[in-house]
Amino acid sequence: MTKLESDRLAKLLQLHAAEPLDGFVLYALAQECQKLGRFEEAVDWYDRTIAADPASCYAYFHKAKSLESCGRKAEVAAVLRAGLARARALKDNKAANEIESYLDDCE
């Protein structure tokens, strides 16, 4: 991990300590962990994002990507189906289309 990556992660963790239920910070932590190849940690942060901000449809999409990257392929479709249902319920057509496309690729 580079110093810049380490600094970014440290800053995000500080923000999380100040606002532990902030969906944006949780999502940013998940994205940072995913970018660093820390996929299991990313999955955990995506779960926290979804719990704190159920409208975060892309958390499902990226959680599925992280699951796939850490070899947990059996869980991918279920996560995508849940994300697709959430996106449709929220009428987030862009997210629904992207999640559905990913789901189609998996099945």
N, CA, C and O atoms as a GROMACS GRO file, in nm:
protein
  428
    1MET      N    1   0.085  -0.117   0.000
    1MET     CA    2   0.000   0.000   0.000
    1MET      C    3   0.090   0.124   0.000
    1MET      O    4   0.184   0.134   0.079
    2THR      N    5   0.060   0.217  -0.089
    2THR     CA    6   0.138   0.340  -0.096
    2THR      C    7   0.101   0.433   0.018
    2THR      O    8  -0.001   0.414   0.084
    3LYS      N    9   0.184   0.532   0.039
    3LYS     CA   10   0.155   0.631   0.144
    3LYS      C   11   0.025   0.704   0.116
    3LYS      O   12  -0.053   0.729   0.208
    4LEU      N   13   0.001   0.738  -0.009
    4LEU     CA   14  -0.123   0.806  -0.046
    4LEU      C   15  -0.244   0.720  -0.014
    4LEU      O   16  -0.343   0.768   0.040
    5GLU      N   17  -0.236   0.592  -0.049
    5GLU     CA   18  -0.346   0.500  -0.019
    5GLU      C   19  -0.366   0.486   0.131
    5GLU      O   20  -0.479   0.484   0.180
    6SER      N   21  -0.256   0.476   0.203
    6SER     CA   22  -0.261   0.465   0.348
    6SER      C   23  -0.322   0.591   0.410
    6SER      O   24  -0.404   0.582   0.502
    7ASP      N   25  -0.282   0.707   0.359
    7ASP     CA   26  -0.337   0.833   0.409
    7ASP      C   27  -0.487   0.844   0.382
    7ASP      O   28  -0.563   0.888   0.468
    8ARG      N   29  -0.528   0.804   0.261
    8ARG     CA   30  -0.671   0.809   0.226
    8ARG      C   31  -0.752   0.720   0.319
    8ARG      O   32  -0.856   0.760   0.370
    9LEU      N   33  -0.703   0.598   0.340
    9LEU     CA   34  -0.774   0.504   0.426
    9LEU      C   35  -0.779   0.558   0.570
    9LEU      O   36  -0.883   0.548   0.636
   10ALA      N   37  -0.669   0.614   0.618
   10ALA     CA   38  -0.666   0.670   0.753
   10ALA      C   39  -0.766   0.784   0.767
   10ALA      O   40  -0.835   0.794   0.869
   11LYS      N   41  -0.774   0.871   0.667
   11LYS     CA   42  -0.868   0.983   0.672
   11LYS      C   43  -1.012   0.933   0.672
   11LYS      O   44  -1.097   0.985   0.744
   12LEU      N   45  -1.039   0.833   0.590
   12LEU     CA   46  -1.174   0.777   0.587
   12LEU      C   47  -1.211   0.712   0.721
   12LEU      O   48  -1.324   0.724   0.767
   13LEU      N   49  -1.115   0.645   0.782
   13LEU     CA   50  -1.140   0.584   0.912
   13LEU      C   51  -1.165   0.690   1.019
   13LEU      O   52  -1.245   0.669   1.110
   14GLN      N   53  -1.097   0.803   1.009
   14GLN     CA   54  -1.122   0.914   1.102
   14GLN      C   55  -1.264   0.968   1.083
   14GLN      O   56  -1.335   0.994   1.180
   15LEU      N   57  -1.304   0.985   0.958
   15LEU     CA   58  -1.440   1.031   0.930
   15LEU      C   59  -1.543   0.931   0.983
   15LEU      O   60  -1.646   0.970   1.038
   16HIS      N   61  -1.513   0.804   0.966
   16HIS     CA   62  -1.603   0.699   1.016
   16HIS      C   63  -1.614   0.704   1.168
   16HIS      O   64  -1.723   0.687   1.222
   17ALA      N   65  -1.503   0.728   1.235
   17ALA     CA   66  -1.506   0.736   1.381
   17ALA      C   67  -1.596   0.852   1.427
   17ALA      O   68  -1.664   0.842   1.529
   18ALA      N   69  -1.594   0.961   1.352
   18ALA     CA   70  -1.676   1.077   1.386
   18ALA      C   71  -1.823   1.057   1.350
   18ALA      O   72  -1.912   1.106   1.421
   19GLU      N   73  -1.849   0.986   1.242
   19GLU     CA   74  -1.986   0.964   1.192
   19GLU      C   75  -2.002   0.817   1.151
   19GLU      O   76  -2.002   0.786   1.032
   20PRO      N   77  -2.016   0.727   1.248
   20PRO     CA   78  -2.014   0.584   1.216
   20PRO      C   79  -2.130   0.534   1.128
   20PRO      O   80  -2.120   0.425   1.070
   21LEU      N   81  -2.237   0.609   1.118
   21LEU     CA   82  -2.350   0.565   1.037
   21LEU      C   83  -2.367   0.645   0.908
   21LEU      O   84  -2.471   0.637   0.843
   22ASP      N   85  -2.266   0.720   0.872
   22ASP     CA   86  -2.271   0.800   0.750
   22ASP      C   87  -2.253   0.708   0.630
   22ASP      O   88  -2.145   0.653   0.608
   23GLY      N   89  -2.360   0.692   0.552
   23GLY     CA   90  -2.357   0.601   0.438
   23GLY      C   91  -2.251   0.636   0.336
   23GLY      O   92  -2.191   0.547   0.275
   24PHE      N   93  -2.228   0.765   0.315
   24PHE     CA   94  -2.127   0.807   0.218
   24PHE      C   95  -1.987   0.763   0.263
   24PHE      O   96  -1.909   0.713   0.182
   25VAL      N   97  -1.956   0.780   0.391
   25VAL     CA   98  -1.825   0.741   0.443
   25VAL      C   99  -1.810   0.589   0.439
   25VAL      O  100  -1.704   0.538   0.402
   26LEU      N  101  -1.914   0.518   0.476
   26LEU     CA  102  -1.909   0.372   0.472
   26LEU      C  103  -1.884   0.322   0.330
   26LEU      O  104  -1.804   0.231   0.308
   27TYR      N  105  -1.954   0.383   0.234
   27TYR     CA  106  -1.936   0.346   0.094
   27TYR      C  107  -1.794   0.379   0.046
   27TYR      O  108  -1.732   0.300  -0.025
   28ALA      N  109  -1.745   0.495   0.087
   28ALA     CA  110  -1.609   0.534   0.049
   28ALA      C  111  -1.506   0.436   0.106
   28ALA      O  112  -1.409   0.402   0.038
   29LEU      N  113  -1.526   0.391   0.228
   29LEU     CA  114  -1.436   0.292   0.288
   29LEU      C  115  -1.442   0.160   0.210
   29LEU      O  116  -1.339   0.097   0.186
   30ALA      N  117  -1.561   0.120   0.173
   30ALA     CA  118  -1.576  -0.003   0.095
   30ALA      C  119  -1.504   0.009  -0.038
   30ALA      O  120  -1.432  -0.082  -0.080
   31GLN      N  121  -1.523   0.122  -0.106
   31GLN     CA  122  -1.459   0.144  -0.235
   31GLN      C  123  -1.306   0.144  -0.221
   31GLN      O  124  -1.236   0.086  -0.304
   32GLU      N  125  -1.257   0.209  -0.117
   32GLU     CA  126  -1.112   0.215  -0.096
   32GLU      C  127  -1.056   0.075  -0.070
   32GLU      O  128  -0.952   0.039  -0.126
   33CYS      N  129  -1.123  -0.003   0.013
   33CYS     CA  130  -1.077  -0.139   0.039
   33CYS      C  131  -1.080  -0.223  -0.088
   33CYS      O  132  -0.989  -0.302  -0.114
   34GLN      N  133  -1.185  -0.206  -0.167
   34GLN     CA  134  -1.194  -0.280  -0.293
   34GLN      C  135  -1.078  -0.242  -0.385
   34GLN      O  136  -1.016  -0.328  -0.447
   35LYS      N  137  -1.051  -0.113  -0.393
   35LYS     CA  138  -0.942  -0.066  -0.479
   35LYS      C  139  -0.807  -0.121  -0.433
   35LYS      O  140  -0.718  -0.146  -0.515
   36LEU      N  141  -0.793  -0.139  -0.303
   36LEU     CA  142  -0.668  -0.192  -0.248
   36LEU      C  143  -0.659  -0.344  -0.255
   36LEU      O  144  -0.559  -0.403  -0.213
   37GLY      N  145  -0.764  -0.407  -0.308
   37GLY     CA  146  -0.763  -0.553  -0.318
   37GLY      C  147  -0.798  -0.622  -0.187
   37GLY      O  148  -0.774  -0.742  -0.172
   38ARG      N  149  -0.854  -0.548  -0.094
   38ARG     CA  150  -0.895  -0.603   0.036
   38ARG      C  151  -1.044  -0.636   0.028
   38ARG      O  152  -1.127  -0.570   0.089
   39PHE      N  153  -1.074  -0.738  -0.048
   39PHE     CA  154  -1.212  -0.766  -0.088
   39PHE      C  155  -1.301  -0.810   0.028
   39PHE      O  156  -1.417  -0.770   0.034
   40GLU      N  157  -1.250  -0.891   0.119
   40GLU     CA  158  -1.332  -0.933   0.234
   40GLU      C  159  -1.370  -0.812   0.319
   40GLU      O  160  -1.484  -0.801   0.364
   41GLU      N  161  -1.275  -0.722   0.341
   41GLU     CA  162  -1.305  -0.600   0.415
   41GLU      C  163  -1.406  -0.515   0.340
   41GLU      O  164  -1.496  -0.456   0.399
   42ALA      N  165  -1.390  -0.508   0.209
   42ALA     CA  166  -1.483  -0.431   0.127
   42ALA      C  167  -1.624  -0.485   0.143
   42ALA      O  168  -1.719  -0.408   0.157
   43VAL      N  169  -1.640  -0.617   0.140
   43VAL     CA  170  -1.772  -0.678   0.157
   43VAL      C  171  -1.834  -0.632   0.289
   43VAL      O  172  -1.952  -0.597   0.294
   44ASP      N  173  -1.756  -0.633   0.394
   44ASP     CA  174  -1.804  -0.590   0.526
   44ASP      C  175  -1.849  -0.443   0.521
   44ASP      O  176  -1.955  -0.410   0.573
   45TRP      N  177  -1.769  -0.358   0.461
   45TRP     CA  178  -1.805  -0.216   0.452
   45TRP      C  179  -1.927  -0.196   0.364
   45TRP      O  180  -2.009  -0.108   0.393
   46TYR      N  181  -1.943  -0.275   0.257
   46TYR     CA  182  -2.064  -0.264   0.175
   46TYR      C  183  -2.186  -0.308   0.256
   46TYR      O  184  -2.292  -0.246   0.244
   47ASP      N  185  -2.172  -0.412   0.337
   47ASP     CA  186  -2.283  -0.454   0.423
   47ASP      C  187  -2.323  -0.341   0.518
   47ASP      O  188  -2.442  -0.314   0.538
   48ARG      N  189  -2.224  -0.277   0.574
   48ARG     CA  190  -2.252  -0.164   0.665
   48ARG      C  191  -2.318  -0.049   0.590
   48ARG      O  192  -2.407   0.018   0.644
   49THR      N  193  -2.274  -0.026   0.467
   49THR     CA  194  -2.334   0.079   0.385
   49THR      C  195  -2.482   0.050   0.361
   49THR      O  196  -2.566   0.138   0.378
   50ILE      N  197  -2.511  -0.072   0.322
   50ILE     CA  198  -2.649  -0.111   0.292
   50ILE      C  199  -2.736  -0.099   0.417
   50ILE      O  200  -2.851  -0.056   0.408
   51ALA      N  201  -2.683  -0.136   0.533
   51ALA     CA  202  -2.759  -0.124   0.657
   51ALA      C  203  -2.786   0.023   0.693
   51ALA      O  204  -2.895   0.057   0.738
   52ALA      N  205  -2.687   0.108   0.673
   52ALA     CA  206  -2.700   0.250   0.710
   52ALA      C  207  -2.778   0.329   0.605
   52ALA      O  208  -2.847   0.426   0.639
   53ASP      N  209  -2.767   0.290   0.479
   53ASP     CA  210  -2.830   0.364   0.370
   53ASP      C  211  -2.888   0.266   0.268
   53ASP      O  212  -2.825   0.236   0.167
   54PRO      N  213  -3.009   0.216   0.296
   54PRO     CA  214  -3.069   0.117   0.207
   54PRO      C  215  -3.090   0.165   0.062
   54PRO      O  216  -3.113   0.084  -0.027
   55ALA      N  217  -3.083   0.295   0.040
   55ALA     CA  218  -3.098   0.349  -0.096
   55ALA      C  219  -2.969   0.343  -0.176
   55ALA      O  220  -2.967   0.383  -0.293
   56SER      N  221  -2.863   0.294  -0.117
   56SER     CA  222  -2.734   0.285  -0.186
   56SER      C  223  -2.729   0.162  -0.275
   56SER      O  224  -2.666   0.061  -0.240
   57CYS      N  225  -2.794   0.170  -0.388
   57CYS     CA  226  -2.806   0.055  -0.479
   57CYS      C  227  -2.672   0.007  -0.531
   57CYS      O  228  -2.651  -0.113  -0.549
   58TYR      N  229  -2.580   0.099  -0.554
   58TYR     CA  230  -2.450   0.058  -0.608
   58TYR      C  231  -2.367  -0.018  -0.507
   58TYR      O  232  -2.271  -0.086  -0.544
   59ALA      N  233  -2.401  -0.008  -0.379
   59ALA     CA  234  -2.331  -0.089  -0.280
   59ALA      C  235  -2.353  -0.238  -0.307
   59ALA      O  236  -2.263  -0.319  -0.288
   60TYR      N  237  -2.472  -0.272  -0.353
   60TYR     CA  238  -2.499  -0.412  -0.388
   60TYR      C  239  -2.413  -0.455  -0.507
   60TYR      O  240  -2.354  -0.563  -0.507
   61PHE      N  241  -2.408  -0.370  -0.608
   61PHE     CA  242  -2.331  -0.399  -0.728
   61PHE      C  243  -2.184  -0.424  -0.694
   61PHE      O  244  -2.126  -0.524  -0.734
   62HIS      N  245  -2.126  -0.331  -0.618
   62HIS     CA  246  -1.983  -0.343  -0.586
   62HIS      C  247  -1.956  -0.451  -0.482
   62HIS      O  248  -1.849  -0.511  -0.481
   63LYS      N  249  -2.054  -0.476  -0.394
   63LYS     CA  250  -2.038  -0.589  -0.302
   63LYS      C  251  -2.028  -0.718  -0.382
   63LYS      O  252  -1.944  -0.804  -0.353
   64ALA      N  253  -2.112  -0.732  -0.484
   64ALA     CA  254  -2.106  -0.851  -0.569
   64ALA      C  255  -1.970  -0.863  -0.638
   64ALA      O  256  -1.916  -0.972  -0.648
   65LYS      N  257  -1.916  -0.751  -0.685
   65LYS     CA  258  -1.783  -0.752  -0.748
   65LYS      C  259  -1.677  -0.800  -0.649
   65LYS      O  260  -1.591  -0.881  -0.683
   66SER      N  261  -1.685  -0.749  -0.526
   66SER     CA  262  -1.588  -0.791  -0.423
   66SER      C  263  -1.604  -0.938  -0.389
   66SER      O  264  -1.505  -1.009  -0.373
   67LEU      N  265  -1.728  -0.983  -0.377
   67LEU     CA  266  -1.752  -1.125  -0.350
   67LEU      C  267  -1.691  -1.212  -0.460
   67LEU      O  268  -1.627  -1.313  -0.433
   68GLU      N  269  -1.712  -1.170  -0.583
   68GLU     CA  270  -1.656  -1.244  -0.696
   68GLU      C  271  -1.503  -1.244  -0.690
   68GLU      O  272  -1.440  -1.346  -0.717
   69SER      N  273  -1.446  -1.131  -0.655
   69SER     CA  274  -1.299  -1.120  -0.650
   69SER      C  275  -1.237  -1.204  -0.540
   69SER      O  276  -1.121  -1.245  -0.551
   70CYS      N  277  -1.311  -1.229  -0.433
   70CYS     CA  278  -1.254  -1.312  -0.326
   70CYS      C  279  -1.303  -1.456  -0.333
   70CYS      O  280  -1.292  -1.532  -0.237
   71GLY      N  281  -1.358  -1.494  -0.450
   71GLY     CA  282  -1.392  -1.633  -0.473
   71GLY      C  283  -1.524  -1.679  -0.414
   71GLY      O  284  -1.549  -1.799  -0.408
   72ARG      N  285  -1.608  -1.588  -0.373
   72ARG     CA  286  -1.736  -1.623  -0.313
   72ARG      C  287  -1.848  -1.611  -0.418
   72ARG      O  288  -1.950  -1.546  -0.397
   73LYS      N  289  -1.825  -1.676  -0.531
   73LYS     CA  290  -1.914  -1.663  -0.648
   73LYS      C  291  -2.056  -1.710  -0.621
   73LYS      O  292  -2.150  -1.660  -0.683
   74ALA      N  293  -2.074  -1.805  -0.531
   74ALA     CA  294  -2.208  -1.857  -0.501
   74ALA      C  295  -2.299  -1.750  -0.442
   74ALA      O  296  -2.421  -1.762  -0.450
   75GLU      N  297  -2.242  -1.646  -0.384
   75GLU     CA  298  -2.322  -1.541  -0.320
   75GLU      C  299  -2.355  -1.425  -0.413
   75GLU      O  300  -2.441  -1.343  -0.381
   76VAL      N  301  -2.288  -1.416  -0.525
   76VAL     CA  302  -2.298  -1.301  -0.613
   76VAL      C  303  -2.440  -1.278  -0.664
   76VAL      O  304  -2.492  -1.167  -0.652
   77ALA      N  305  -2.502  -1.380  -0.718
   77ALA     CA  306  -2.636  -1.364  -0.778
   77ALA      C  307  -2.738  -1.319  -0.674
   77ALA      O  308  -2.823  -1.235  -0.703
   78ALA      N  309  -2.732  -1.374  -0.555
   78ALA     CA  310  -2.828  -1.336  -0.450
   78ALA      C  311  -2.814  -1.188  -0.414
   78ALA      O  312  -2.914  -1.118  -0.395
   79VAL      N  313  -2.690  -1.142  -0.405
   79VAL     CA  314  -2.666  -1.001  -0.374
   79VAL      C  315  -2.718  -0.913  -0.488
   79VAL      O  316  -2.780  -0.810  -0.463
   80LEU      N  317  -2.694  -0.954  -0.610
   80LEU     CA  318  -2.741  -0.877  -0.724
   80LEU      C  319  -2.893  -0.875  -0.731
   80LEU      O  320  -2.952  -0.772  -0.764
   81ARG      N  321  -2.958  -0.986  -0.701
   81ARG     CA  322  -3.105  -0.988  -0.700
   81ARG      C  323  -3.160  -0.893  -0.594
   81ARG      O  324  -3.257  -0.821  -0.619
   82ALA      N  325  -3.098  -0.893  -0.477
   82ALA     CA  326  -3.142  -0.801  -0.371
   82ALA      C  327  -3.122  -0.656  -0.414
   82ALA      O  328  -3.208  -0.571  -0.391
   83GLY      N  329  -3.009  -0.627  -0.476
   83GLY     CA  330  -2.982  -0.492  -0.525
   83GLY      C  331  -3.077  -0.451  -0.635
   83GLY      O  332  -3.120  -0.336  -0.641
   84LEU      N  333  -3.109  -0.544  -0.722
   84LEU     CA  334  -3.203  -0.515  -0.831
   84LEU      C  335  -3.341  -0.484  -0.774
   84LEU      O  336  -3.407  -0.390  -0.818
   85ALA      N  337  -3.385  -0.562  -0.678
   85ALA     CA  338  -3.515  -0.536  -0.614
   85ALA      C  339  -3.516  -0.398  -0.547
   85ALA      O  340  -3.614  -0.325  -0.557
   86ARG      N  341  -3.406  -0.365  -0.480
   86ARG     CA  342  -3.396  -0.234  -0.414
   86ARG      C  343  -3.398  -0.122  -0.517
   86ARG      O  344  -3.470  -0.024  -0.499
   87ALA      N  345  -3.321  -0.135  -0.623
   87ALA     CA  346  -3.316  -0.031  -0.726
   87ALA      C  347  -3.453  -0.012  -0.791
   87ALA      O  348  -3.495   0.101  -0.816
   88ARG      N  349  -3.521  -0.121  -0.819
   88ARG     CA  350  -3.654  -0.110  -0.879
   88ARG      C  351  -3.752  -0.044  -0.783
   88ARG      O  352  -3.834   0.039  -0.824
   89ALA      N  353  -3.745  -0.081  -0.656
   89ALA     CA  354  -3.834  -0.021  -0.555
   89ALA      C  355  -3.812   0.130  -0.545
   89ALA      O  356  -3.906   0.206  -0.523
   90LEU      N  357  -3.687   0.171  -0.561
   90LEU     CA  358  -3.652   0.313  -0.553
   90LEU      C  359  -3.666   0.384  -0.688
   90LEU      O  360  -3.645   0.504  -0.698
   91LYS      N  361  -3.702   0.306  -0.790
   91LYS     CA  362  -3.714   0.359  -0.927
   91LYS      C  363  -3.583   0.420  -0.977
   91LYS      O  364  -3.581   0.520  -1.049
   92ASP      N  365  -3.474   0.357  -0.937
   92ASP     CA  366  -3.341   0.397  -0.983
   92ASP      C  367  -3.309   0.312  -1.106
   92ASP      O  368  -3.245   0.207  -1.097
   93ASN      N  369  -3.356   0.359  -1.221
   93ASN     CA  370  -3.345   0.280  -1.343
   93ASN      C  371  -3.201   0.257  -1.388
   93ASN      O  372  -3.168   0.151  -1.441
   94LYS      N  373  -3.116   0.356  -1.368
   94LYS     CA  374  -2.976   0.341  -1.408
   94LYS      C  375  -2.911   0.227  -1.329
   94LYS      O  376  -2.848   0.138  -1.386
   95ALA      N  377  -2.927   0.232  -1.197
   95ALA     CA  378  -2.870   0.126  -1.113
   95ALA      C  379  -2.933  -0.008  -1.146
   95ALA      O  380  -2.863  -0.109  -1.154
   96ALA      N  381  -3.065  -0.010  -1.165
   96ALA     CA  382  -3.133  -0.136  -1.197
   96ALA      C  383  -3.079  -0.197  -1.326
   96ALA      O  384  -3.056  -0.318  -1.334
   97ASN      N  385  -3.058  -0.114  -1.427
   97ASN     CA  386  -3.005  -0.164  -1.554
   97ASN      C  387  -2.865  -0.221  -1.540
   97ASN      O  388  -2.834  -0.326  -1.596
   98GLU      N  389  -2.780  -0.152  -1.464
   98GLU     CA  390  -2.642  -0.199  -1.446
   98GLU      C  391  -2.638  -0.327  -1.365
   98GLU      O  392  -2.563  -0.420  -1.397
   99ILE      N  393  -2.718  -0.332  -1.259
   99ILE     CA  394  -2.722  -0.453  -1.176
   99ILE      C  395  -2.779  -0.569  -1.256
   99ILE      O  396  -2.727  -0.681  -1.249
  100GLU      N  397  -2.884  -0.544  -1.332
  100GLU     CA  398  -2.945  -0.650  -1.412
  100GLU      C  399  -2.847  -0.704  -1.518
  100GLU      O  400  -2.842  -0.824  -1.544
  101SER      N  401  -2.771  -0.614  -1.579
  101SER     CA  402  -2.672  -0.655  -1.678
  101SER      C  403  -2.566  -0.745  -1.614
  101SER      O  404  -2.527  -0.847  -1.672
  102TYR      N  405  -2.520  -0.706  -1.496
  102TYR     CA  406  -2.420  -0.786  -1.425
  102TYR      C  407  -2.480  -0.922  -1.388
  102TYR      O  408  -2.413  -1.025  -1.400
  103LEU      N  409  -2.604  -0.921  -1.342
  103LEU     CA  410  -2.672  -1.045  -1.307
  103LEU      C  411  -2.684  -1.137  -1.428
  103LEU      O  412  -2.661  -1.257  -1.417
  104ASP      N  413  -2.720  -1.080  -1.542
  104ASP     CA  414  -2.730  -1.159  -1.666
  104ASP      C  415  -2.596  -1.223  -1.701
  104ASP      O  416  -2.592  -1.337  -1.746
  105ASP      N  417  -2.488  -1.150  -1.681
  105ASP     CA  418  -2.354  -1.203  -1.708
  105ASP      C  419  -2.318  -1.318  -1.614
  105ASP      O  420  -2.241  -1.406  -1.651
  106CYS      N  421  -2.374  -1.317  -1.494
  106CYS     CA  422  -2.342  -1.419  -1.393
  106CYS      C  423  -2.421  -1.548  -1.412
  106CYS      O  424  -2.377  -1.656  -1.372
  107GLU      N  425  -2.536  -1.535  -1.474
  107GLU     CA  426  -2.624  -1.653  -1.485
  107GLU      C  427  -2.611  -1.722  -1.618
  107GLU      O  428  -2.679  -1.822  -1.641
   0.00000   0.00000   0.00000
